Amino acid sequence: MLGLIGKKVGMTQVFDERGVLTPVTVIKIEDNIVVSERTDDKNGYSACVIGAVDAKQSRVTKPYAGQFSDVCEPKKCLVEMKNFDKEVSIGDVLGVDIFQDIAFVDVEGTSKGKGFQGAMKRHNFSGGRATHGSKFHRGLGGTGMAATPSRVFKGTKMPGRMGGEKTTIQNLRLVKVDVERKVLMVKGAIPGPRQSVVIVKKSKKK
């Protein structure tokens, strides 16, 4: 599984050889450094730990900084990539060039938080009639039982906090890889606001 840590920059548009315009989201990928490795003998599985984005020295504790000793400066973001498709060793620097021959990617991030929302917005309920005198326009409706078990079941779709959750968007087309600017241009919606951290992986299904 190939993957890198990046930062969502924003949106732009590119033209292909035929002059067709494609809206894309730009993902900036600074140098990703292999901090440590997980092996089958020691850990029971194979993976590599990748770090990115320099952390402020004033916010780094000694136990956290210990895993970066003799490798690099402490990094703010650490991600474990299982069964990494590329042969790497501790201290290697990875960049956008590993996506040169990949057409589709999966992007993982934290969606925008939308605060406390009602059932219509949060769960796409249709609501009641919009006519005069209805008295049931954007309401939730019944949620419990009258007699037995006379309680609300767990998981019932109700108003509550919306967004701010870990989200993965799959099968996004990788339109362009710009090695000089260290950016990926991906067609499609990517979770999170601008300047948020995202993880770009090789698509599982394509």
Secondary structure, 3 states (H helix, E strand, C coil): CCEEEEEEEEEEEEECCCCCEEEEEEEECCCEEEEEEECHHHHCCCEEEEEEEECCHHHCCHHHHHCCCCCCCCEEEEEEEECCCCCCCCCCEECHHHHCCCCEEEEEEECCCCEEECHHHHHCCCCCCCCCCCCCCCCCCCCCCCCCCCCCCCCCCCCEEECCCEEEEEEEEEEEEECCCCEEEEECCCCCCCCCEEEEEECCCC
